[in-house]
């Protein structure tokens, strides 16, 4: 599976650095912008990579002949586990770009390029056989910006993989949470000043939008929780989108229940 996650990821007790990127829901720099996604990749990165690898195989794409373009990788990039011929890390934070460059240099990764760019205005040309990997990025955008970002990605990529925090599937998994939303935990209040659940992403909305744009879409739910907790700590979804060929009817498959990642 390529260079592997262990070569890139810090130790299990490591925390991602502060970011200078600004988020709509706290009107300022986040404290640990990628702490939840960072933890997810630490504990389940290989499972995410296996999901993506299987979809690439079914679509006839060989990672060793393709380019993985990962948006907002932080210090927990997923692309290294796939064995891409070329990897591009894209981040809007200059501070994070510096850390990524240091990380790439320390690991002497010759097939990695780091770009400073914002996904909302991404206009770089990418190789034809490229895959967009978007890990917990949409939740840091205003809800009104998310579909526009997805539409922009479809003009550059034929294959898109999303991982993000989900606002749906909670009640369907019967965790006993009221109102279908995850409650704010006390530790989260350091980052989020409000209980506004608009910060969570709707996989149904994203899937339907991409499907209408002519993409085959598959969505799978997953949750990350503490081993002795009664309910989920964080609910995620994985979304795979591939452009339908001429004459094909775009398919839409949503799996409301999925695996639980215990940490």
JOWO-V921158 format. One record per backbone hydrogen bond with DSSP energy under -1.0 kcal/mol. CO is the residue of the C=O (numbers start at 1). NH is the residue of the N-H. E is the energy in kcal/mol with one decimal. If there is no record, write none. Layout:
BEGIN
[[CO	NH	E] [CO	NH	E]]
END
This chain:
BEGIN
[[5	8	-1.2] [5	9	-2.9] [11	14	-1.8] [23	27	-1.1] [28	23	-1.3] [32	35	-1.7] [34	38	-3.3] [35	39	-1.8] [36	40	-2.3] [37	41	-2.7] [38	42	-2.0] [39	43	-2.1] [40	44	-3.0] [41	45	-1.7] [44	48	-2.1] [45	49	-2.5] [46	50	-2.3] [47	51	-2.1] [48	52	-2.3] [49	53	-2.9] [50	54	-2.2] [51	55	-1.7] [52	56	-2.3] [53	57	-2.2] [54	58	-2.1] [55	59	-1.6] [56	61	-2.6] [57	60	-1.2] [62	65	-2.6] [63	66	-1.6] [63	85	-1.8] [66	85	-1.5] [66	86	-1.4] [67	131	-2.6] [68	88	-2.7] [69	133	-2.9] [70	90	-2.9] [71	135	-1.1] [73	76	-2.1] [78	81	-1.7] [79	82	-2.2] [80	4	-1.8] [86	68	-2.5] [87	113	-2.6] [88	70	-3.0] [89	115	-3.2] [90	72	-3.3] [91	117	-1.4] [93	97	-2.4] [94	98	-2.1] [95	99	-1.8] [96	100	-2.8] [97	101	-2.6] [98	102	-2.0] [99	103	-2.4] [100	104	-2.9] [101	105	-2.4] [102	106	-2.5] [103	107	-1.6] [104	109	-2.0] [108	110	-1.0] [111	87	-2.9] [113	89	-2.8] [115	91	-1.8] [118	121	-1.7] [128	130	-1.3] [129	67	-1.9] [131	69	-2.9] [132	161	-2.9] [133	71	-3.0] [134	163	-2.2] [137	140	-1.7] [138	141	-2.0] [142	145	-2.2] [145	149	-1.8] [146	150	-2.2] [147	151	-2.5] [148	152	-2.0] [149	153	-2.2] [150	154	-1.8] [153	156	-1.5] [153	157	-2.6] [158	243	-2.8] [159	132	-2.4] [160	241	-2.8] [161	134	-3.0] [162	239	-2.6] [163	136	-4.2] [164	237	-2.0] [165	201	-2.5] [171	174	-1.4] [188	191	-1.7] [188	192	-2.9] [196	199	-1.2] [197	200	-1.7] [201	167	-2.1] [202	206	-2.1] [203	207	-2.8] [204	208	-2.5] [205	209	-2.2] [206	210	-2.3] [207	211	-2.3] [208	212	-2.0] [209	213	-1.0] [210	215	-1.4] [211	214	-1.5] [214	244	-2.8] [216	242	-2.4] [217	253	-2.6] [218	240	-2.8] [219	255	-2.7] [220	238	-3.1] [222	236	-3.7] [223	261	-4.6] [224	233	-1.1] [224	234	-2.4] [225	263	-2.2] [226	229	-1.4] [234	224	-3.2] [235	166	-2.5] [236	222	-2.5] [237	164	-1.7] [238	220	-2.7] [239	162	-2.8] [240	218	-2.4] [241	160	-2.7] [242	216	-3.5] [245	248	-2.3] [251	217	-2.8] [253	219	-2.7] [255	221	-1.4] [259	223	-2.0] [261	225	-2.4]]
END
